[in-house]
């Protein structure tokens, strides 16, 4: 059976039978006056689980199919939940989907696109030899930059020169893995620009500089991992027979230098627009029935402008030398569109608090340590941005059910800040556990494999690296902070 026929058959099945499972019971009265979170059953989360399992497993078992049809897989799961809910609940369901797309997905993907596009116009050229000290310094720089130009921006800026500096080394996979740990994840813990989950929190009312409260958590985690990395790199460096004095002949030495450095101006524009949008209030405007602040639309438009200016002023030769392609951001855009749509029922269930089908989960997650680990473990597999939003919503529903979101967020920060710190740290830190934990992770993996670095499989990454190196560090963080 052809893949297209199979997808069509599955789509028809879900369209016909999923409405039976989508609702916990039929709403009384008009559908315009119901709270979906209180009546949806756990079956409504099946498409969300399905798309995440697809992301984890299909690249392993049917890589050719996945490479060419990942967008269709994402669309299939999105349609599988959209059709039955729209059929059963019409306007209420439509508003829920539009809200998640307009208020969350659109600004999320615009920020990622802007950082990805601008950083792709900055090229580090020159002769750089990847010794343990040099590699550690590069990772430290990337970790510091991640909170200010985004984990995506910092990772895309440094991964290619990092790989070029180590192209003579035999053992390189662990280098890329620790690069993912620190630059693509943990380093982004300090600002909403740093990591997508924190940006979603910012969109929902968390002040921009509030996340600096995670500085002690981030410094401790980064320092332990950097020491681990340096010792591991030093071990392999000596095992391979390299010494600091034994320079290999690499031809003419080219001084280090940045090409396209004016793109840092555009990066500063992105950061500035995010900060500015959180400091002003220009009122609201309704878009397809979804209310958003005018300054948020202005911020999104300015980020797009910065990306367009980068494309205009950066020569194609720089991007070609930087091996820049649009595939990574295209893959993220398609997959995350499906993730955001399919997670809509999950968010509604959690927002319903004790009145929803996930009351058992909300009741079980009580202490900060629970939020840190549950948010973290799920962030490892469900992608940390939607997972953060899910448990952020859960905490609001748990402590302040029925309260308007803006007021609930302010009270959570004032009265129970440790819970938000646990959710934030869990989402950012644990996103490093798998390739799908954060958007830059599989971007870095893809670039590394294209450069000839054999990367571990999905489960190899977890068993050989995440469990061995990350989990002990997270236990230490738990004992000290949560």
Order of alpha helices (4+ residues) and beta strands (2+ residues): alpha-alpha-alpha-alpha-alpha-beta-alpha-alpha-alpha-alpha-beta-alpha-beta-beta-alpha-alpha-alpha-alpha-alpha-alpha-alpha-alpha-alpha-alpha-alpha-alpha
